[in-house]
Amino acid sequence: MDIQYEKLELIKMLLETDDKTIIEAIKNIFKAQKKDVWKELSPEQQEEIDLEIQEANRGDQVDL
């Protein structure tokens, strides 16, 4: 199946549910995925990203 179609179907299901456990489970999946990606970065890359986030939070311009 087309990935865009799959995404839309997931969005529809998410919008239709009021089950907080499903919503939390989906959030946890995304959080776990982000943690895995973070671990693959070098310490230098992690530090650079942290600095850019801090600059963005202060309203400084971030050059990407």
TORDRENTOR-822877 format. One record per residue: residue number from 1; x, y, z of N, C-alpha, C in turn. Coordinates in pm, 1 decimal. Example, Ala and Ser with C-alpha at 12.3 -4.5 7.8 and 13.67 -1.06 7.14 Angstrom:
<sites>
+-----+----------+----------+----------+----------+----------+----------+----------+----------+----------+
:  nr :   n_east :  n_north :     n_up :  ca_east : ca_north :    ca_up :   c_east :  c_north :     c_up :
+-----+----------+----------+----------+----------+----------+----------+----------+----------+----------+
:   1 :   1319.0 :   -569.0 :    780.0 :   1230.0 :   -450.0 :    780.0 :   1320.0 :   -330.0 :    780.0 :
:   2 :   1285.0 :   -225.0 :    708.0 :   1367.0 :   -106.0 :    714.0 :   1290.0 :      3.0 :    787.0 :
+-----+----------+----------+----------+----------+----------+----------+----------+----------+----------+
</sites>
This chain:
<sites>
+-----+----------+----------+----------+----------+----------+----------+----------+----------+----------+
:  nr :   n_east :  n_north :     n_up :  ca_east : ca_north :    ca_up :   c_east :  c_north :     c_up :
+-----+----------+----------+----------+----------+----------+----------+----------+----------+----------+
:   1 :     82.9 :   -119.0 :      0.0 :      0.0 :      0.0 :      0.0 :     87.4 :    125.4 :      0.0 :
:   2 :     28.8 :    232.2 :    -42.5 :     94.5 :    361.6 :    -46.7 :    114.1 :    414.6 :     95.5 :
:   3 :    234.5 :    460.7 :    127.3 :    265.7 :    508.4 :    261.6 :    179.8 :    629.2 :    299.9 :
:   4 :    151.8 :    717.7 :    207.0 :     68.3 :    834.9 :    236.6 :    -74.3 :    792.2 :    273.0 :
:   5 :   -124.9 :    693.2 :    204.0 :   -257.6 :    639.9 :    234.8 :   -258.5 :    581.1 :    375.6 :
:   6 :   -154.3 :    505.4 :    408.9 :   -143.2 :    445.1 :    541.7 :   -140.4 :    552.2 :    650.5 :
:   7 :    -65.5 :    658.6 :    627.1 :    -58.5 :    767.9 :    724.1 :   -196.1 :    830.7 :    744.5 :
:   8 :   -266.5 :    854.0 :    636.1 :   -400.3 :    913.8 :    646.7 :   -496.5 :    823.3 :    723.0 :
:   9 :   -485.9 :    694.0 :    700.2 :   -571.3 :    599.8 :    772.2 :   -540.9 :    602.5 :    921.8 :
:  10 :   -413.5 :    610.8 :    956.7 :   -375.3 :    620.5 :   1098.2 :   -426.3 :    749.9 :   1160.6 :
:  11 :   -416.3 :    858.7 :   1085.6 :   -466.5 :    987.4 :   1134.3 :   -616.5 :    978.7 :   1160.7 :
:  12 :   -689.2 :    919.0 :   1068.9 :   -833.9 :    904.5 :   1086.1 :   -865.3 :    824.2 :   1211.8 :
:  13 :   -794.3 :    712.2 :   1230.7 :   -818.8 :    629.4 :   1348.3 :   -787.4 :    705.7 :   1476.7 :
:  14 :   -679.9 :    781.8 :   1474.8 :   -641.6 :    858.6 :   1591.9 :   -745.7 :    964.9 :   1624.5 :
:  15 :   -795.1 :   1032.2 :   1521.9 :   -896.3 :   1135.7 :   1542.9 :  -1028.7 :   1078.7 :   1594.5 :
:  16 :  -1056.6 :    955.3 :   1558.4 :  -1183.5 :    894.2 :   1597.0 :  -1181.7 :    832.4 :   1736.7 :
:  17 :  -1063.7 :    813.0 :   1795.0 :  -1058.3 :    746.6 :   1925.1 :  -1055.5 :    846.1 :   2040.3 :
:  18 :  -1117.3 :    804.6 :   2149.2 :  -1109.7 :    879.5 :   2273.7 :  -1037.0 :    796.6 :   2379.6 :
:  19 :   -978.3 :    686.0 :   2336.7 :   -909.1 :    594.6 :   2426.9 :   -769.1 :    648.4 :   2456.2 :
:  20 :   -751.7 :    696.2 :   2578.8 :   -624.0 :    756.9 :   2616.2 :   -508.8 :    656.1 :   2614.4 :
:  21 :   -537.6 :    530.1 :   2638.0 :   -430.0 :    430.2 :   2637.4 :   -373.5 :    411.1 :   2496.6 :
:  22 :   -459.5 :    418.8 :   2396.9 :   -412.9 :    409.2 :   2258.6 :   -326.7 :    529.6 :   2224.6 :
:  23 :   -371.4 :    646.7 :   2262.1 :   -296.1 :    769.8 :   2233.4 :   -160.3 :    765.7 :   2302.9 :
:  24 :   -157.4 :    723.0 :   2429.7 :    -30.6 :    713.2 :   2502.6 :     62.1 :    610.1 :   2438.8 :
:  25 :      5.0 :    498.5 :   2393.6 :     86.2 :    394.6 :   2330.6 :    151.6 :    446.8 :   2203.2 :
:  26 :     77.0 :    522.5 :   2125.5 :    131.5 :    579.8 :   2002.4 :    241.2 :    680.5 :   2035.5 :
:  27 :    217.4 :    764.0 :   2135.0 :    319.9 :    860.4 :   2176.1 :    446.6 :    788.2 :   2221.9 :
:  28 :    430.1 :    680.9 :   2295.4 :    545.5 :    605.5 :   2343.1 :    624.7 :    542.6 :   2229.7 :
:  29 :    556.4 :    500.0 :   2125.9 :    625.4 :    445.3 :   2008.8 :    714.3 :    552.2 :   1946.5 :
:  30 :    659.7 :    672.4 :   1930.5 :    738.1 :    781.0 :   1871.4 :    853.7 :    821.4 :   1961.3 :
:  31 :    830.0 :    825.6 :   2092.0 :    937.5 :    859.9 :   2185.6 :   1049.9 :    757.3 :   2179.5 :
:  32 :   1013.9 :    630.0 :   2174.2 :   1114.4 :    524.1 :   2168.2 :   1194.7 :    533.1 :   2038.7 :
:  33 :   1128.3 :    565.9 :   1930.3 :   1196.2 :    579.3 :   1802.0 :   1295.0 :    694.7 :   1805.9 :
:  34 :   1256.0 :    806.0 :   1865.9 :   1345.4 :    921.5 :   1875.5 :   1466.9 :    888.2 :   1960.3 :
:  35 :   1447.9 :    814.1 :   2067.9 :   1559.1 :    776.7 :   2153.5 :   1659.3 :    692.1 :   2077.0 :
:  36 :   1611.2 :    601.9 :   1993.8 :   1700.6 :    517.0 :   1915.4 :   1783.6 :    600.1 :   1819.0 :
:  37 :   1721.3 :    695.8 :   1754.3 :   1791.8 :    782.5 :   1660.0 :   1895.8 :    865.1 :   1734.6 :
:  38 :   1860.5 :    916.4 :   1851.3 :   1951.2 :    998.3 :   1931.1 :   2077.0 :    919.5 :   1967.3 :
:  39 :   2059.4 :    793.0 :   2003.1 :   2172.5 :    708.1 :   2042.9 :   2269.2 :    683.6 :   1927.1 :
:  40 :   2218.7 :    691.7 :   1805.4 :   2302.8 :    668.3 :   1688.2 :   2389.9 :    789.3 :   1653.9 :
:  41 :   2357.0 :    905.3 :   1709.9 :   2434.4 :   1025.6 :   1682.7 :   2561.9 :   1026.0 :   1765.6 :
:  42 :   2663.2 :   1088.0 :   1710.7 :   2788.0 :   1103.2 :   1785.4 :   2767.1 :   1205.6 :   1896.5 :
:  43 :   2851.9 :   1203.8 :   1999.6 :   2840.3 :   1304.7 :   2105.4 :   2849.2 :   1447.2 :   2049.9 :
:  44 :   2930.3 :   1466.3 :   1947.1 :   2943.3 :   1598.7 :   1886.8 :   2813.0 :   1641.4 :   1820.8 :
:  45 :   2747.9 :   1548.8 :   1751.7 :   2620.4 :   1578.9 :   1687.0 :   2513.4 :   1609.8 :   1791.4 :
:  46 :   2510.6 :   1532.4 :   1899.3 :   2414.4 :   1556.1 :   2005.7 :   2434.8 :   1693.6 :   2067.4 :
:  47 :   2560.9 :   1729.6 :   2090.1 :   2591.1 :   1860.2 :   2148.5 :   2548.9 :   1973.2 :   2055.7 :
:  48 :   2575.4 :   1957.7 :   1926.9 :   2537.3 :   2060.7 :   1829.9 :   2385.7 :   2079.5 :   1827.3 :
:  49 :   2312.2 :   1970.9 :   1830.7 :   2166.2 :   1978.0 :   1830.1 :   2116.6 :   2044.7 :   1957.8 :
:  50 :   2175.1 :   2005.9 :   2071.4 :   2136.2 :   2067.8 :   2198.2 :   2158.5 :   2218.3 :   2195.3 :
:  51 :   2272.0 :   2261.5 :   2141.2 :   2301.4 :   2404.6 :   2132.8 :   2201.8 :   2477.5 :   2043.9 :
:  52 :   2167.2 :   2416.4 :   1931.9 :   2071.2 :   2477.8 :   1840.3 :   1933.6 :   2488.7 :   1904.6 :
:  53 :   1896.0 :   2388.5 :   1981.5 :   1767.1 :   2393.1 :   2051.3 :   1767.4 :   2505.5 :   2153.5 :
:  54 :   1877.5 :   2519.1 :   2226.6 :   1888.4 :   2626.9 :   2325.2 :   1879.9 :   2763.2 :   2257.4 :
:  55 :   1947.5 :   2779.0 :   2144.7 :   1942.5 :   2905.5 :   2071.4 :   1801.0 :   2934.6 :   2023.6 :
:  56 :   1734.4 :   2833.7 :   1972.6 :   1597.7 :   2851.9 :   1923.8 :   1504.4 :   2889.9 :   2038.4 :
:  57 :   1524.2 :   2827.6 :   2153.2 :   1440.9 :   2858.8 :   2269.8 :   1462.2 :   3001.2 :   2318.3 :
:  58 :   1582.7 :   3055.3 :   2298.0 :   1611.4 :   3193.8 :   2337.1 :   1565.2 :   3292.1 :   2230.3 :
:  59 :   1529.9 :   3239.6 :   2113.9 :   1488.0 :   3326.8 :   2004.9 :   1601.8 :   3367.0 :   1914.1 :
:  60 :   1719.8 :   3308.3 :   1935.8 :   1833.4 :   3336.0 :   1848.6 :   1807.5 :   3269.1 :   1713.6 :
:  61 :   1868.8 :   3324.3 :   1611.2 :   1854.5 :   3266.5 :   1478.6 :   1934.5 :   3137.8 :   1471.7 :
:  62 :   1872.8 :   3036.3 :   1415.4 :   1939.8 :   2908.5 :   1399.3 :   1968.9 :   2888.5 :   1252.3 :
:  63 :   2095.7 :   2867.4 :   1217.9 :   2135.1 :   2840.0 :   1080.0 :   2134.9 :   2690.0 :   1057.6 :
:  64 :   2047.6 :   2645.5 :    967.0 :   2040.1 :   2502.2 :    938.1 :   2106.1 :   2470.0 :    808.6 :
+-----+----------+----------+----------+----------+----------+----------+----------+----------+----------+
</sites>
